[in-house]
Amino acid sequence: MATTATQAPGTTATEGAVDFPAVTDPYRRELLAHCYRMTGSVHDAEDLVQETYLRAWRAYDGFEGRSSVRTWLYRIATNVCLTALEGRERRPMPTGLGAPSSDAGSPLEENGEIPWLEPIPDAALGGATADPAAVVADRDTVRLAFVAALQHLPARQRAVLILRDVLRWRAAEVAGALGTTSASVNSALQRAHATLARADLHADSVGEPTPEQKAMLDRYVQAFWDKDVEAIVSMLTHDAVWEMPPFTAWYRGAENIGRLIASQCPGGVHDMRLLPTRANGQPAFGLYMRSADGTFRPFHLQVLTLGPRGVEHVGAFFDPTLFGRFGLPDHLPARTGRS
């Protein structure tokens, strides 16, 4: 960061240095969510927020207050993201690559070259607002299915849709931020809506689990500990989807998912422990697999989409580095009995 502080008009350099964090820090977490929606990567989003604040610091003496600080920061962050996304591949989930696999017993194919979509911890997004409606809206706009659908859009269409539909900016505001016209913004938004209409998006909002769903999640944890495939299948909806990057195949249907777990999951009875967390506004679990010395090691992170009839979708992310990001321990001690 620059050693000579910049400042808002009418302040000294020292005052500007003190003023900048005070007026900009409250927006850091929502800017992280914005950059995550744009990129589909927590790692990239964190770097881009840092770049946003660096650019904002350098430009702070020229900020004339014609818009709010929040709007000004979003303009900078959006353009930082657009620059970073130039020439980059989108971040898909396996469902974005093709049709589901019909044979759960076929060998799994891993592709580590694809820049897969990443889940984001709820803890990173915070809970700055006490407004229940705003909390639900925030969850809806970071839910896994929505962020995955955004990845189908070109970067500028993605930016337009987020600024218009998520942040509720006027077309003229978006045009000013992106250096284009209101007509171009409206055209891009129309094309983005047409693309998302073809995506497999659920219309339901992401809410807090009901008492019945919480009880089901407890049974879900126990079913994995017991490797009770029948019990796991009973908690999945008939047309549930299971996908697990970096493996390219994905599976639709409770019975097919049950065959996948029975035939492909290396754990047996009392080999799998699940610790709860939250990701993308949704229930999530770190799954630990028993190792040769009896301790349990990170295996994958599951993000669950719940519906009124059970678990509708599971994204199982085989990336052990996610556990630390979600505040989960790097191992669990050996144990027997109930989970």
N, C-alpha and C positions, 0 to 999 in steps of 0.2 A: 504494500500500500504506500501511497505517496507520503513522503516525510513532511511536506508542507501542506497544511490543511487548507482545503477550500471552504468557502462559506456562503451562506445565503446572503442576498443583497441586504445591506444595512447592518451587517454584523462584522466583527473582527474575525481574524483567522481562528483565534482561540475559541471564540463563541461558536463559530461554524463547526469546529471539530467536536465540541460538546453537543451541539444541536443535532448534528447528522444522525448519530445512533439513536437519539431520543425520538426523532420523528420517523425513522425508517425501520427500526428493529421490530415494532409491533406487526409488521407485514411479512416477516421472514418466513413463517410457516405456511401462510397461504400462497406465497410466491413459490415455495417448494412444491406445493400441490399443483400449481399452475405449470411449472416446468416439468413435473412428472406427467401431467396429462399430455403435454406436448411431446415428450420423448419416450414415455413408457419405461423409463429407467430411473431408479432411485439414485444410483451412482452419478449418472449424467445430470440429474436434476440438482443434486447438491453442488456439483461443480458450476452449473449454470447460475444458480442463485449467488454463489460467490462472485462470479463474473458480473452479474447484475449489480451487486453492491459496490464492486470496484468501479464500474462505469458510473454509477450514480454518485459515488463519492467525488470522482473527478469532475463531474458535471454539476455538482451541487451549487456552485457559485452562480451558475447560469439559470438555475431554477427560479422562475419568476412568479410562481404561484397561480398560473393561468388554469391549472387543473389541480386536483388534490394530489398530495404526495403519493397516495395509493395508486391513482391512475397513472401518474408519472412513472412509478416503479414498474407497473405492469407493462407499460409501453416499452421500457428498456428490456425487461425480461423476455417479452415476446420476440423482440428483434434479436436478442442474444440467442434464443432458442432457434429461430429461423436460420441464423447464420450457422449454428452448430449442426443443424439437420441437413444442410446442403450436401448432396452427394451421398448421404447415408441411407442404408436400407431401413425399412420399417421394422419394428419389433413385433413379430406375430406371436400368437399362441398356436399350438398344433392344429386347432380347429380352423385356423386361417390358411392352412396349407393344402387342404383337400378333404376328401370324403373320410368318414370314420372307418376304422379297421373292423372287419367282420369276424376275424379269428383272434380271440384273446390269447390263444396259445402260441401264436407265431413269434419268432425271435424279435426282440425289440431293437430298433435302429436308433442310435444316438447321433445327433448332429450338433457338435460343439461350435460349428462355424456360424450358425445362425445367431444373430443378436436377439435373443428371446426377450419377451416382455417380462418385467420383474414386478413382484408385489411390493407394496409400500406399507411399512408399519403404521398403524393408527397413532402410535406414540409420537412419530415424527411430525404428524400433521397437527397434533394438539387439539384442544377443545376450547378455543378462545371465546366462543359465543355460548351464551346460556339459552338462546332462543331455540326451542325444540324444532321448529320448522326449518331454521337455518342449518341445524345439525343434520337433519334428514337430507336436505339439499346437498350439503357437503359430501355426505356418504354416497349419494346417488352419482355425483360427478367424479368420484374416484373409484367406484366399484369396478371390479375386474372386467366385467363384460363391456362396460362403457369405454374404459381406457383401451381395451383390445379393439373395439370397434373404431375408435379414433385412429388407430394405426393403419386402417384401410384408406385414410384420406391423405392426399398430398399435404405437405407441411403448411402451406399458406391456407388451404381450406380448413385444416385442423385449427389453425390460429383464429380464423374468422368464426368458426362454429363456437369455439371456446369463449371468445370475447363477446359474441352476440348472445349465445344461449346460456352459457354458464355465468358470465359476469354481467350480462344484461346491458352491455354497452349499446349505444345508438350506432346506426350504420355510419354516420358521419364521424363519430369518435374512432371507430375501427379504421375507417379510411385514413384518418389523420395519423393513427399509430403505424399503419402499414405503408403509408405513402402511396395511396391509390385513391380511387373514387368510390362514392357511395354505391353507384351502379355496379361497379366491379365487386364490391363487398356483398351486395344482395345476390348477385349471380353466383358467387362462390358459395354463399350460404345455401342457396337452392340446390346446387350440385352436391354439397356435403350432406344435406338432408336426404337426397335421393339415394346416396350411397349407404347411409346409415339405415335407411328403411329396408334395405336388402340384407342387413346384418341380422344375426340371430340374437336380438336383444330382448330381454324381458322388460315389460313395462312397469313391473312392480318396484316400489321403492325398497331401499335397504333399511330396515328398522332394527331396533333392539330385539333380540330373540324373545319370544313369548315364554312364559313358564313351561309350557309343553315342549317348546323347542329346546329350552335349556335342559330339560330332563332327557330329551332325545340325544343331545350332545353328550351327556354323561354316559348314556348307553352306547353311544358310538365309540367313546374312549375305551369302555370295557370290552366291546366287541373286538376291537383291534388287539387288545391285550390277550384276549382268549383266542384270537384268530377264528372267531365265529363268523364265517363268511355268510351264512344264512341270516344272521342278525344284521350284519352290515347291509346286505341286499335289501332287507326289510325296511331300512331307513332311507333308501334311495327311491326317488320317483321312478315311474315306469320308463321314462325316456331320459333319465339322468345322463350327464356327460362327465367323463373322466379324461383328463389330459395331464401330461407330465413332462414338460420341457426339462432337459433337451431331447427327450425321445419324441420322434416325429409322429408316431401313431396316436390316435385318440379313439375313445370308445363310447358308444351310445347304448343305453339300455341297462337297467339294473342287473339283469341276469348275466349279460356279457361282462359287465364290470366285476361281478362276483367271480366269474371264471378267470378274469385277469388276476385278481387278488389271490385266488386259490393256486393258480399255476405259475405266476411270475414273481410274486412277492417272496423273497428269500426267508422271511421270518416265519417261525412256527408259533405254537402256543407259548405265551409269556415271553415272547421275544421283542414285542413292539410296545413302546410306551409313548403316549401322546401328552404333550404339555400345551395348555391353551395359550393363545395370544390373539391379537386382532390385526387384520390386514385389509386395506382397501375398504374400511368400514364394515367388514364382514368377519364372522368367526373364523379362526385359523388355529392350526395345531402344528407344533414341531413334532415330527415322528422320529423317535430314537430307536435304533436297532441294536439288539444285544450283540456284543462282540465276543471274541474267543475268550477274553479274560473275565467275562461276565458283566462288564460295564456296558452302558448303552451309549452309542455314538450317533450323531446327527445323520439322518437318512434322507428325509425330504420334508418340505414345509407344505402343508395342505391349507388351501384357502377355500372355504365352503360357501356356496350360495344356497340359502334356505328358502323353501317355499311352504305353502300351507300343507302340502302333502309329504314333505320330507326334504331330503338333500337333493337339489336339482343339478348341481355342478360342483365338481372338485377339481381345482387346479393344484397338482402336486409338483412342487418345484424342487428338482434334484440339484440343489446348490447349497452345500454345507455352510458357505460363507454367510448365507442369509440368517443363520441362527444367531450369530453375534449381533447383527443389525437389529434383530427383533428382541434383543435382550434375553435370549434363551441361553442356558449354560452350554458349554462345549462338550459336556458328557454328563451322564447320570450314573450314580453308583449301582452296583449289582443289587438285585433284589428278587424275591419270589413272591407268590401269592397274588392277591388282587391289586390292580393298578391304583 
